[in-house]
Each structure stands twice: as C-alpha cells, then as structure tokens.
Amino acid sequence: MKNQINLLNQLQELVLTRDEHHQTGDGSHTDALSDSIDALASKLDPQPKALYDRLYKKDHIVMSPMTNGCCAVCGMRLPISQVQQVRMAKTLQTCSSCGRMLFNAEEDAPKYIGGKPARGEPRKTGISRFSAEELMVAKLSATTPESAIAELAKAMSDNKFISNPEALVAAAMDREQILSTAMGEGLAFPHVRGVEGGGLTLALGLSEKGIKWDGDGAVVNVVVFSVIPVAVSAFYLRLVANLCESFKKNENFALVKGSNDSTELWKNLVKVTRYAVK
C-alpha cells in the first residue's frame, strides 16, 4: 500500500500544479499536465482509484498528512489504533471527519517551528501574516535556482520559522522538475507543499544580475519562496495570483527590485501588496 500512497501523493501534486498553472500561467502546459495526471492515475489499484475519484469531485486536496496524531487538513485527532495503521501503511486509512486519505509524514520532514503570537499581541494583517523583515534577502549571491532557494530556506531556518532547510531545498527542486515556477517578467514562485505545524510562510530575495531559472531561458530577479501546509493549498493559489497582479504593475516591480537592504525591501513589499493581500 505504501506504493499506492506514494502514487496518490504524486498525483495530488500534479493536480495542484495544474491548478496553479490555471491561476497564474498562460495555459501552455495544461494538456501535458493533464496527460501526466491521467497516466499516473491509471497506475492506481481499483480501490484507491475509486476513492480518489470520489474525493476529487469534492476537493482537489484528497491526501492529508498525519501530524501529531491528527489529520493535518481538518485537525481531527485520530484514534490511537488508527494512528498505528497510518504509520504501518498496510491499508488505506481515511479521516473520519473530512474523509481524506491519510499518510504518515516523514519524521525528518520540514516543520513550521515559529511560535504562536503572544496573548494580546495585535493581529497581523496583509503580507505580515505570512512573512517578516527577517525573511527578506535584498542581495542574493545565488547564481542558480537551487542556490537561491537555499539562501531563502536558510533565512527561514536561521530565524526559527522552519526546520530542516536542506529538505526544503530538495522538495522545492523536485517541484521545479514538474513545471518551472518562473512566471515571466523576472519573477519566480518556488514553493514546498506539506510543511505542517503552522501557517504559510514566505521569504523573498532579489538578484541584481538575474538567475537563469529554467530551460526556456527565463531570467529571474525576484524570487518568492513559500512553504505551504496542505490545508491552505487553495488559499496559496489565490495569494500567488494576487501577488502576481501586484507585481504586474511596472512601478511596483521596480520599487521592490530596487530595494537596497532587507528593511527597505520589507517596507516596499508591504507597500505594493497592501491592497492585493488582505
């Protein structure tokens, strides 16, 4: 059953990649992604395939990692006996609350380790809900996508937002192999899905010279790296669409790109996203 669970997770990632492409791409890769989805789905055994098809009609998030004995999507605490069954992965287990298929998150998988807001602390708004000045890198030294992502993952780790930055980089590069996250006009949105334990986290880096991002020759100056809990995957699609809309305005892109240090970069990011990100 572990093989089937792996196939289901791969299938979900492809589906969510296609959803992202619908939101932010030009549609040129939709057919190829659909063909890959169909080919992968054909490898499923009848029972997992039937369950996948039924869940997919309701929501494209059909798989949920089990973290701390709970379904990571709906938060339902699982019976101890089911926790053991999910860990052994000999049978397909579903959440009794949301119905999603469960799988055991790897022990060394990246996790959100940021603290919760202190009691009485003002509620964060806009881009501050997902990022902070500490996650701004105004002068990336990177010359490749992998090294750029590594710098941003290190910023997350050094500032106690996310654990295991090396695993983040590996997962982000696996995602790039499916479809480049370069959006054109010097912008890229690499990301990792399935990082549980907290909310969506976003870091941003600037490359003055530009980084050749993919085989199509895209050159990227602004890298927005995100780590995404499975439960907020749909929200992430809207967030990326809103950020793209903000950066499409030449004056906004130029303001962010021209930032000289992390403080100025954070100030400018907050300014250009104040209407697009609520």
C-alpha positions in Angstrom: 0.0 0.0 0.0 3.0 2.4 0.5 3.5 2.4 -3.3 -0.2 3.4 -3.8 0.1 6.1 -1.2 3.2 7.5 -2.9 1.4 7.4 -6.2 -1.6 9.3 -4.7 0.7 12.0 -3.3 2.4 12.4 -6.6 -1.0 12.6 -8.3 -2.2 15.3 -5.9 1.0 17.3 -6.5 0.4 17.2 -10.3 -3.2 18.2 -9.9 -2.3 21.1 -7.7 0.5 22.1 -10.1 -2.1 22.2 -12.9 -4.4 24.3 -10.7 -1.6 26.8 -10.1 -1.0 26.9 -13.9 -4.6 27.7 -14.4 -4.3 30.6 -12.0 -1.0 32.1 -13.0 0.2 30.5 -16.2 -0.6 31.0 -19.9 -2.2 27.6 -20.3 0.5 26.3 -22.5 1.3 23.3 -20.2 -2.2 22.3 -19.2 -2.5 19.5 -21.8 0.8 18.0 -20.8 0.0 18.1 -17.1 -3.4 16.5 -17.8 -1.8 13.7 -19.8 0.7 13.1 -16.9 -2.2 13.0 -14.4 -4.1 10.5 -16.5 -1.1 8.3 -16.9 -0.3 8.3 -13.1 -4.0 7.7 -12.2 -4.0 4.6 -14.5 -1.4 3.0 -12.2 -3.6 3.1 -9.2 -5.3 -0.1 -8.0 -9.1 -0.2 -8.3 -9.9 0.6 -4.6 -7.6 3.6 -4.2 -8.6 4.9 -7.7 -12.3 4.7 -6.8 -11.8 6.6 -3.5 -9.6 9.1 -5.2 -12.2 9.8 -7.9 -14.9 10.2 -5.3 -12.9 12.6 -3.2 -11.6 14.6 -6.2 -15.2 15.6 -7.1 -15.5 17.4 -3.8 -12.0 18.9 -3.4 -8.6 18.6 -5.1 -7.0 18.0 -1.7 -7.6 14.3 -1.3 -4.5 13.4 0.7 -3.7 14.6 4.2 -0.5 14.0 6.2 -0.9 12.8 9.8 0.9 15.1 12.2 1.0 14.7 15.9 -1.8 12.1 15.6 -4.1 14.4 13.8 -5.4 14.9 10.2 -3.3 17.9 9.1 -6.2 19.3 6.9 -9.2 19.3 9.3 -7.4 18.9 12.6 -9.3 15.8 13.7 -7.5 13.8 16.4 -7.2 10.2 15.3 -7.8 7.1 17.5 -4.5 5.5 18.7 -5.3 2.4 16.8 -5.7 4.3 13.5 -2.5 6.3 14.1 -0.7 2.9 14.2 -2.4 1.8 11.0 -1.4 5.0 9.2 2.2 4.5 10.3 2.3 0.9 9.1 0.6 1.8 5.8 -0.6 -1.7 5.1 -4.1 -0.5 4.5 -5.6 2.8 3.2 -6.9 4.9 6.1 -9.2 7.8 5.8 -10.1 10.6 8.2 -13.5 10.1 9.9 -14.1 13.8 9.8 -13.1 15.1 6.3 -12.8 11.7 4.5 -9.4 12.4 3.1 -6.8 9.6 2.7 -4.1 9.8 5.4 -0.4 9.2 5.2 2.4 9.4 7.7 4.6 12.5 7.5 8.3 11.6 7.5 10.0 12.1 10.8 12.6 14.4 9.4 10.2 16.3 7.2 10.5 20.1 7.4 8.1 21.6 10.0 6.9 25.0 11.0 8.6 25.9 14.3 7.7 29.5 14.7 6.0 30.5 17.9 2.4 31.5 18.2 1.5 35.2 18.7 1.6 36.3 22.3 -1.6 36.9 24.0 -2.7 40.5 23.5 -0.4 40.9 20.5 -2.0 43.0 17.7 -3.5 40.9 14.9 -1.2 40.8 11.8 -2.6 42.0 8.5 -1.6 41.8 4.9 1.7 40.2 3.9 2.7 40.4 7.6 0.5 37.3 8.2 2.9 35.2 6.1 6.3 36.9 6.2 8.6 39.3 8.1 11.6 41.6 7.6 13.9 38.8 8.7 12.8 36.8 5.6 13.9 39.5 3.1 17.2 38.9 1.3 17.9 42.0 -0.7 21.2 40.8 -2.3 21.1 37.1 -3.2 24.5 35.7 -4.0 22.9 32.8 -5.8 23.6 32.1 -9.5 21.2 29.1 -9.8 17.6 28.4 -8.7 18.8 25.8 -6.2 21.2 28.2 -4.5 18.6 31.0 -4.5 16.1 28.7 -2.8 18.8 27.5 -0.4 19.5 31.1 0.7 15.8 31.8 1.4 15.4 28.5 3.2 18.4 29.3 5.3 16.8 32.6 6.2 13.6 30.8 7.3 15.7 28.3 9.4 18.1 30.8 10.9 15.1 32.9 12.1 13.3 29.9 13.6 10.4 29.8 11.2 11.1 26.4 9.5 13.2 23.3 10.3 15.4 21.2 8.0 16.2 23.7 5.3 18.1 21.1 3.2 14.9 19.1 2.9 13.0 22.2 1.8 15.5 22.8 -1.0 15.3 19.2 -2.2 11.5 19.3 -2.2 11.4 22.7 -4.0 13.7 21.4 -6.7 11.6 18.3 -7.1 8.6 20.6 -7.7 10.6 22.6 -10.2 11.1 19.4 -12.2 7.3 19.1 -12.7 7.0 22.6 -14.1 9.1 25.7 -13.7 7.7 28.3 -11.2 9.1 31.2 -13.3 6.2 33.5 -14.1 7.9 35.7 -16.6 8.9 39.4 -16.2 11.7 38.4 -13.9 9.6 36.7 -11.2 9.6 33.2 -9.8 7.5 31.5 -7.1 9.3 28.3 -6.0 7.5 26.5 -3.1 7.1 23.4 -1.0 3.8 21.9 0.0 3.1 19.8 3.0 5.1 21.7 5.6 2.9 21.3 8.7 2.7 22.7 12.2 1.9 26.3 11.4 0.8 28.7 8.7 2.0 29.6 5.2 5.5 31.2 5.3 7.0 33.3 2.6 10.6 34.7 2.0 11.7 37.0 -0.8 15.1 37.5 -2.4 16.5 39.8 -5.1 19.1 39.1 -7.7 20.5 42.2 -9.4 22.2 40.2 -12.2 19.3 37.8 -12.6 19.2 34.0 -12.4 18.6 31.7 -15.3 15.7 29.8 -14.0 14.8 27.1 -16.5 15.5 25.5 -19.8 13.2 28.1 -21.5 15.7 30.8 -20.7 13.7 32.6 -18.1 15.8 35.1 -16.1 14.6 35.9 -12.6 15.3 38.9 -10.4 12.7 38.5 -7.7 12.3 35.1 -6.0 9.3 34.5 -3.7 9.8 31.2 -1.8 6.9 29.8 0.1 6.3 26.8 2.4 2.7 25.7 2.4 0.6 23.5 4.8 -1.6 21.2 2.7 -4.7 22.7 4.3 -4.1 26.1 2.8 -3.1 25.0 -0.7 -6.3 26.6 -2.2 -5.6 29.8 -0.4 -2.0 29.8 -1.7 -3.3 29.8 -5.3 -5.2 33.0 -4.6 -2.3 34.5 -2.8 0.1 33.9 -5.7 -2.5 35.3 -8.1 -2.8 38.4 -6.0 1.0 38.8 -5.7 1.4 38.4 -9.5 -1.3 41.1 -10.0 0.7 43.4 -7.7 4.0 42.8 -9.5 2.5 43.2 -13.0 2.4 46.9 -12.3 5.8 48.1 -13.5 6.1 50.7 -10.8 5.5 48.1 -8.1 8.0 45.7 -9.5 10.6 48.4 -10.0 10.1 49.6 -6.4 10.7 46.1 -4.9 13.5 45.2 -7.3 15.3 48.5 -6.4 15.4 47.8 -2.7 18.9 48.2 -1.2 18.5 46.2 2.1 16.2 44.0 4.0 14.5 46.8 5.8 13.7 48.7 2.6 12.7 45.5 0.8 10.2 44.7 3.5 8.8 48.2 3.6 8.4 48.2 -0.2 6.8 44.7 -0.3 4.3 45.8 2.3 3.5 48.9 0.3 3.0 47.2 -3.1 0.8 44.4 -1.6 -1.3 46.4 0.7 -4.4 46.2 -1.5 -3.8 42.8 -3.1 -3.1 40.8 0.1 -5.6 41.2 2.9 
